Amino acid sequence: MEGKKVVAAILIIIPFIAYLALPLYNTEFPEVYGLPFFYWYQIIWLPISGVLFYIAAVLIDSGHKKVKGRRSSR
């Protein structure tokens, strides 16, 4: 179960690192449909963050369900 918590923590930390790496994406070019790189980088990370957070939540929740099942069977 500890391995799942570590993986979940890494999945949660990845988007924060991506957003906090401001000097990497604080540029105007390239543009996509008139949007500067600064904006579409963040737009791309929104669904990626959601997926990573969902996977982390499933990993954490699956660990709790197994623990509850073991406690009630004793």
C-alpha positions in Angstrom: 0.0 0.0 0.0 2.9 2.4 0.6 4.0 2.0 -3.0 0.6 3.3 -4.2 0.9 6.3 -1.9 4.3 7.2 -3.3 3.0 6.8 -6.9 -0.1 9.0 -6.0 2.2 11.6 -4.5 4.4 11.7 -7.6 1.3 12.0 -9.8 0.0 14.9 -7.7 3.4 16.7 -7.7 3.9 16.5 -11.5 1.4 19.3 -12.4 2.7 21.6 -9.7 6.2 21.3 -11.1 4.8 21.9 -14.6 3.0 25.1 -13.5 5.8 26.4 -11.3 8.3 26.1 -14.0 7.2 29.5 -15.2 10.5 30.5 -16.9 10.2 27.5 -19.3 6.8 28.6 -20.7 6.8 32.4 -20.2 7.2 33.2 -23.8 5.0 34.7 -26.5 6.0 32.4 -29.4 5.0 30.0 -30.8 1.4 30.9 -31.2 -1.5 28.5 -31.8 -4.6 30.1 -33.3 -3.5 33.5 -32.0 -2.9 32.3 -28.4 0.7 32.8 -27.1 2.6 29.7 -25.8 2.1 30.9 -22.2 -1.7 30.4 -22.4 -1.9 27.2 -24.4 0.7 25.5 -22.3 -1.5 26.1 -19.3 -4.6 25.0 -21.2 -2.9 21.7 -22.2 -2.0 21.0 -18.6 -5.6 21.4 -17.3 -6.9 18.0 -18.6 -3.5 16.4 -18.0 -3.7 17.5 -14.3 -7.2 16.3 -14.0 -6.3 12.8 -15.3 -3.3 12.6 -13.0 -5.3 13.7 -10.0 -8.0 11.2 -10.9 -5.5 8.3 -11.1 -4.0 9.4 -7.8 -7.4 9.5 -6.1 -8.2 6.0 -7.5 -4.9 4.7 -6.2 -5.5 6.2 -2.7 -9.1 5.1 -2.6 -8.4 1.5 -3.6 -5.9 1.2 -0.7 -8.5 2.4 1.8 -11.2 0.0 0.5 -8.8 -3.0 0.9 -7.9 -1.9 4.5 -11.6 -1.5 5.4 -12.3 -5.0 4.0 -9.6 -6.5 6.1 -10.7 -4.9 9.3 -14.3 -5.9 8.9 -13.4 -9.5 8.2 -11.7 -10.0 11.6 
